[in-house]
Amino acid sequence: MPPAASVLILRSAITIRTIPTIVRRFADASFTIYILHFPVIIAAKLVLMHIAWNPYFEFSITIVAASAITYAAHFLAVEIFPLMSFLLNGRYPDSTKQTEAVLV
Protein backbone atom coordinates (compact mmCIF):
# COMPACT_ATOMS: atom_id res chain seq x y z
CA MET A 1 0.00 0.00 0.00
CA PRO A 2 2.80 2.55 0.63
CA PRO A 3 3.82 2.64 -3.06
CA ALA A 4 0.24 3.49 -4.03
CA ALA A 5 0.12 6.28 -1.45
CA SER A 6 3.48 7.61 -2.67
CA VAL A 7 2.25 7.66 -6.26
CA LEU A 8 -0.93 9.46 -5.22
CA ILE A 9 1.03 12.10 -3.28
CA LEU A 10 3.51 12.65 -6.10
CA ARG A 11 0.72 12.86 -8.69
CA SER A 12 -1.05 15.49 -6.57
CA ALA A 13 2.17 17.45 -6.12
CA ILE A 14 2.78 17.46 -9.86
CA THR A 15 -0.75 18.59 -10.75
CA ILE A 16 -0.66 21.52 -8.32
CA ARG A 17 1.38 24.14 -10.16
CA THR A 18 0.19 27.31 -8.48
CA ILE A 19 -1.32 28.02 -5.12
CA PRO A 20 -4.11 30.61 -4.93
CA THR A 21 -3.00 33.82 -3.23
CA ILE A 22 -5.49 33.60 -0.38
CA VAL A 23 -4.40 30.05 0.42
CA ARG A 24 -0.74 31.07 0.35
CA ARG A 25 -1.35 34.03 2.66
CA PHE A 26 -3.18 31.88 5.22
CA ALA A 27 -0.53 29.19 4.95
CA ASP A 28 2.18 31.78 5.61
CA ALA A 29 0.28 33.05 8.65
CA SER A 30 -0.79 29.66 10.00
CA PHE A 31 2.05 29.16 12.47
CA THR A 32 1.67 32.67 13.89
CA ILE A 33 -2.07 32.10 14.24
CA TYR A 34 -1.41 28.78 15.96
CA ILE A 35 0.99 30.32 18.48
CA LEU A 36 -0.99 33.48 19.26
CA HIS A 37 -4.59 32.26 19.23
CA PHE A 38 -4.63 30.89 22.77
CA PRO A 39 -3.50 34.12 24.54
CA VAL A 40 -6.01 36.09 22.45
CA ILE A 41 -8.82 33.70 23.40
CA ILE A 42 -7.91 34.05 27.09
CA ALA A 43 -7.89 37.85 26.78
CA ALA A 44 -11.29 37.80 25.07
CA LYS A 45 -12.68 35.52 27.78
CA LEU A 46 -11.41 37.92 30.47
CA VAL A 47 -13.02 40.87 28.68
CA LEU A 48 -16.34 39.06 28.16
CA MET A 49 -16.45 37.44 31.61
CA HIS A 50 -18.54 40.18 33.20
CA ILE A 51 -20.96 40.55 30.30
CA ALA A 52 -24.11 38.42 30.43
CA TRP A 53 -24.49 37.54 26.77
CA ASN A 54 -25.51 34.32 25.14
CA PRO A 55 -22.53 31.91 25.37
CA TYR A 56 -22.77 31.10 21.66
CA PHE A 57 -22.57 34.80 20.81
CA GLU A 58 -19.53 35.21 23.08
CA PHE A 59 -17.93 32.18 21.45
CA SER A 60 -18.56 33.65 17.98
CA ILE A 61 -17.08 36.99 18.99
CA THR A 62 -14.04 35.24 20.45
CA ILE A 63 -13.44 33.18 17.31
CA VAL A 64 -13.76 36.18 15.00
CA ALA A 65 -11.59 38.38 17.22
CA ALA A 66 -8.88 35.74 17.67
CA SER A 67 -8.79 35.04 13.94
CA ALA A 68 -8.62 38.69 12.94
CA ILE A 69 -6.10 39.73 15.60
CA THR A 70 -3.69 36.87 14.99
CA TYR A 71 -3.90 37.21 11.19
CA ALA A 72 -3.28 40.96 11.50
CA ALA A 73 -0.40 40.36 13.93
CA HIS A 74 1.28 38.19 11.34
CA PHE A 75 1.16 40.78 8.58
CA LEU A 76 1.71 43.83 10.79
CA ALA A 77 4.51 42.44 12.94
CA VAL A 78 5.94 39.13 11.75
CA GLU A 79 6.25 40.07 8.10
CA ILE A 80 7.81 43.47 8.91
CA PHE A 81 10.14 42.85 11.86
CA PRO A 82 12.86 40.21 11.43
CA LEU A 83 13.06 39.55 15.18
CA MET A 84 9.32 38.78 15.35
CA SER A 85 9.68 36.57 12.29
CA PHE A 86 12.44 34.66 14.03
CA LEU A 87 10.60 34.35 17.34
CA LEU A 88 7.18 33.40 16.00
CA ASN A 89 8.02 31.54 12.78
CA GLY A 90 11.63 30.49 13.17
CA ARG A 91 12.72 32.36 10.06
CA TYR A 92 16.11 33.99 10.17
CA PRO A 93 16.32 37.70 9.37
CA ASP A 94 16.69 38.59 5.69
CA SER A 95 20.21 39.92 6.26
CA THR A 96 21.54 36.34 6.46
CA LYS A 97 19.89 35.51 3.14
CA GLN A 98 21.53 38.55 1.54
CA THR A 99 24.90 37.53 2.94
CA GLU A 100 24.50 34.02 1.53
CA ALA A 101 23.59 35.44 -1.86
CA VAL A 102 26.74 37.57 -1.88
CA LEU A 103 28.93 34.61 -0.91
CA VAL A 104 27.53 32.38 -3.65
N, C-alpha and C positions, 0 to 999 in steps of 0.2 A: 503493500500500500504506500509506503513512503515515496517510491519513484513516481507514482501517479500524482501524489500531492505536490511533489517538486515540479513536475511538468505543468500542473495547473497554476502554481505560483509563478513560474517563469513565463508562461503564456500570458497571464494577467499583467505581469510587469512589462512585457513587450508591447501589449496592446495599449497601455496607458502611456501616451506620449507627452501630454500636457496635463497639468493640474489646474483646475479653475482657480482664479485669483482668490475668491472668498474661502475656498478650502485651504489654500496655501497660507492665507493670513491666519486662519484659526489654528492650523497645524503649527505655525510658528509661535503662536501665543499659548498653545496648549499647556506647556510645562509651567509657564508663569501662572496661568489660571489655576492649575492643579496645586501649586504651592501656596498661592495667596487666597484661595477661596475660603478656606476654613477660618482664618482670622476675620475675614469680612463677614462671614455668617455669624460668628460670635458677636461682633460689633453690632450687627443688625438686630440680633436677638436682645442685646442689652438695651438698645434704643427702643425697641418695640415691647419690652417687658412690661412697662407700666401703661400700655395702651390696650384697652379692652376691645380688640377687633376680632373678627372671625379668624380662627387659626389658619384656615386655608388661604385667606387673604394675606395674612402676615407671611405665610410660607411663600406665596407668589411674589410678594414684594421683596422678600429676602433673596429669592432665586434671581429675579431680574436685577436687583442691586448688585449682588455678588458677581453676576456675569458681566454687567456693564463696567463695574469698578475694576475688576481684574483684567478685563480686555483692554480698558483704557490705560491701566497701569503698565501693561506690556508696551503699548505703542508710545506712551508719553514718558516712560522712564527707561525701560529695558532696551528699547531700540535706540535711544539717544545716548545714554550714559554707559560707557564701557564697563565701569565697575558694577553697575546693576545687572548688566548682561552677564558678567562673570558670576556674580553671586546667585542670580535666579535661574540662569540657563546654562551655566558652565561654559559659556563661550569666552574665549580669550579676547582681550581688546584688539581692535583692528590694527594697532601699531605693530603687533607681532606679525600679522599677515603681510603688512607692507615691508617689513624687514625681510621676511622670507622671500618675497617677490624680488627684492633687490639682490639678495644673495644668489638666487637661481639664475 
